[in-house]
Amino acid sequence: MRLYYPDLLPDCQIELTGEDFNYLKNVLRAGTGSKVSLFDGKGNSAQAVITGVYPNRMTVRTESVSASVETESQLKTVLLQGMLKGQKMDLVVQKAVELGATEIIPVITVRAEVRETRKIDRWKKIAQEAAKQCGRTVTPEISGPLAFKDCIKGFPAGVIFWEGGGYSLKKAGIHKTHAELAVAIGPEGGFTEDEVSLAKESGFCVCSLGPRILRAETAAIAALALVQYQFGDLG
């Protein structure tokens, strides 16, 4: 069982309540002396032992804290995701974390039906839970939402996936020497030609995900998997 705790220190007593307490006590039947793994979302992990169980809380003491990046890709991947409706964005955030994204930026595009959101805190919670589930020690940053023209500048390398055509990722001219790669995925309806042209002017390479038109959430998952296979730690 891995739990998130933001401020890990060695030989420190921590109090667990709410969902973490309920899961440990009622699902895992953990008791005094049971071992627990903790991570802080910033690259550190800790082993801890349960020292006390009470009606509505549980205390644990950390035994050691260490920096661990074994589950982090050497490629810093920033997902620029056109805003999606409903639970589609939730799914993209969850899977992007599992596939090694280091930052997720919700993007306002011409065809995005969602123009503003109060779900940033929700997406941060989803990212935290996904990081816990998949063994990551770093929780990706989620910022924004930002206008498309404001979020495509300043990257050493970028790929915009477009159903209107483009290179295959192998022929995109991206090299493994790039430490950071921006990956732009459109909303339902995709990017407009003007947005693609704007991305090209900012140095993005236009790529295709094949002959079939994918749903936006499927495109995000497929693109990140391809990027990690080609340049990251899935190859």
C-alpha positions in Angstrom: 0.0 0.0 0.0 1.4 3.4 -1.1 0.1 6.6 0.4 0.7 10.2 -0.5 2.0 12.6 2.2 3.5 15.9 1.1 6.2 16.5 3.8 8.3 13.4 4.4 11.0 13.5 7.1 12.9 10.6 8.6 11.8 9.4 12.1 8.7 11.5 11.9 5.2 10.7 13.3 2.4 11.1 10.8 -1.3 11.0 11.4 -3.6 9.4 8.8 -7.3 10.1 8.6 -10.1 10.0 6.1 -9.8 7.8 3.0 -6.3 6.6 3.9 -7.3 5.6 7.4 -10.4 3.8 6.2 -8.6 1.9 3.5 -5.8 0.8 5.8 -8.1 -0.2 8.7 -11.2 -1.6 6.9 -9.9 -2.9 3.6 -6.3 -4.0 4.3 -7.0 -4.8 8.0 -3.7 -3.2 8.8 -2.8 -2.8 12.5 0.0 -1.7 14.8 3.3 -2.9 13.4 2.2 -3.1 9.8 4.4 -1.5 7.2 3.3 1.4 4.9 5.0 3.0 1.9 4.7 6.8 1.5 5.7 9.2 -1.3 5.6 13.0 -1.4 5.0 13.6 -5.1 8.3 15.4 -5.4 10.6 12.3 -5.9 10.9 11.1 -2.3 9.6 7.9 -0.8 9.6 6.5 2.7 9.0 3.3 4.6 6.9 3.6 7.7 5.4 1.5 10.4 1.9 1.9 12.0 2.4 2.9 15.6 -1.2 3.4 16.7 -4.8 2.7 15.6 -7.7 4.8 17.0 -11.4 5.1 16.2 -11.0 7.8 13.5 -7.2 8.0 12.9 -4.0 6.1 12.6 -0.4 7.1 13.4 2.7 5.9 11.5 6.3 6.7 12.0 8.7 7.0 9.1 11.8 4.8 9.3 13.8 6.2 6.3 13.3 8.7 3.5 15.1 8.4 0.2 15.1 10.1 -3.2 13.8 7.7 -5.8 13.3 8.4 -9.6 13.4 4.8 -10.8 9.9 5.0 -12.2 10.4 8.4 -13.9 11.1 8.7 -17.6 14.3 10.4 -18.6 12.2 12.4 -21.1 10.3 15.3 -19.7 6.9 15.2 -21.5 4.5 18.1 -21.3 1.0 17.2 -22.5 -0.9 20.2 -24.1 -4.4 18.8 -24.1 -7.3 20.6 -25.8 -10.1 20.9 -23.2 -12.5 17.9 -23.1 -16.0 17.6 -21.7 -17.0 15.6 -18.7 -15.0 12.6 -17.6 -12.9 12.5 -20.8 -10.4 15.0 -19.3 -10.3 12.9 -16.1 -9.4 9.9 -18.1 -6.7 11.7 -20.0 -5.1 13.1 -16.8 -5.1 9.6 -15.2 -3.5 7.8 -18.2 -1.0 10.6 -18.9 0.3 10.2 -15.4 0.6 6.4 -15.9 2.4 7.0 -19.2 5.0 9.2 -17.6 3.9 12.8 -18.4 5.7 15.3 -16.2 3.2 18.2 -16.8 -0.3 18.5 -18.1 -1.7 21.8 -19.4 -5.4 22.0 -20.3 -5.6 24.1 -23.4 -8.3 26.4 -24.7 -8.6 26.0 -28.5 -11.0 27.2 -31.1 -13.1 23.9 -31.1 -12.8 23.3 -27.4 -16.4 23.4 -26.0 -15.1 24.0 -22.5 -13.7 27.5 -22.1 -13.1 27.6 -18.3 -12.9 25.1 -15.5 -12.9 24.8 -11.8 -11.7 21.2 -12.0 -8.0 21.9 -11.6 -8.1 20.7 -8.0 -10.0 17.6 -9.1 -7.4 16.8 -11.8 -4.6 17.3 -9.3 -6.3 14.7 -7.0 -6.7 12.3 -9.9 -3.0 12.8 -10.8 -2.0 12.1 -7.2 -4.1 8.9 -7.1 -2.7 7.8 -10.5 0.9 8.4 -9.3 0.2 6.4 -6.2 -1.3 3.5 -8.1 1.4 3.2 -10.8 4.4 3.5 -8.5 5.6 7.0 -9.4 7.2 9.2 -6.8 6.7 12.4 -8.7 3.2 13.8 -9.2 2.9 15.7 -12.5 2.1 19.4 -12.4 -1.3 20.5 -13.7 -1.6 24.1 -14.6 -3.8 26.3 -16.7 -6.1 26.3 -18.5 -4.2 28.4 -21.1 -5.0 29.7 -24.5 -3.4 27.7 -27.3 -1.2 30.5 -28.6 0.2 31.1 -25.1 1.3 27.6 -24.3 3.2 26.5 -27.4 6.2 28.8 -27.0 9.5 28.1 -25.5 9.8 24.3 -25.9 13.1 22.9 -27.3 11.0 20.4 -29.2 7.3 19.8 -29.8 4.9 17.5 -31.7 1.3 18.4 -32.6 -0.8 15.4 -33.6 -3.3 16.2 -36.3 -5.8 14.1 -38.2 -5.3 16.3 -41.2 -1.9 14.7 -42.0 1.7 14.9 -41.1 4.8 12.8 -40.5 5.0 9.6 -38.7 6.7 10.1 -35.3 9.8 8.2 -36.5 10.3 10.8 -39.3 9.5 13.8 -37.2 13.1 14.9 -36.7 12.9 14.6 -32.9 16.1 13.3 -31.3 16.7 11.5 -28.0 19.0 14.3 -27.1 16.0 16.5 -26.4 15.4 16.4 -22.6 11.9 17.9 -22.9 9.1 17.4 -25.5 5.7 19.1 -25.7 2.9 16.9 -27.1 -0.2 18.7 -28.3 -3.5 16.9 -28.7 -6.7 18.6 -29.9 -10.1 18.6 -28.3 -13.2 16.9 -29.8 -13.2 18.1 -33.4 -9.4 18.5 -33.5 -7.2 21.5 -34.2 -8.0 24.0 -36.9 -5.6 24.6 -39.7 -4.7 28.0 -38.3 -3.7 26.4 -35.0 -1.6 23.8 -36.7 0.1 26.6 -38.7 0.7 28.6 -35.4 2.3 25.5 -33.8 4.6 25.0 -36.8 5.7 28.6 -36.5 6.6 27.8 -32.9 8.8 24.9 -34.0 6.3 22.0 -33.5 6.4 19.1 -36.0 3.1 18.0 -37.3 2.5 14.3 -36.9 -0.2 11.8 -37.6 -1.5 8.9 -35.5 -2.4 6.9 -38.6 -5.2 6.6 -41.1 -8.1 6.3 -38.5 -9.6 9.3 -36.7 -9.2 8.7 -33.0 -11.3 10.1 -30.2 -9.5 12.9 -28.4 -8.9 10.9 -25.2 -7.7 7.9 -27.3 -5.3 10.2 -29.2 -3.7 11.5 -26.0 -3.1 8.0 -24.7 -1.8 6.7 -28.1 0.5 9.7 -28.6 2.1 9.5 -25.1 2.7 5.8 -25.5 4.3 6.4 -28.9 6.5 9.2 -27.5 7.6 7.1 -24.6 8.3 4.2 -26.8 10.3 6.2 -29.3 12.2 8.6 -27.0 11.4 7.6 -23.4 11.5 4.5 -21.3 8.9 2.2 -23.0 11.2 1.2 -25.9 
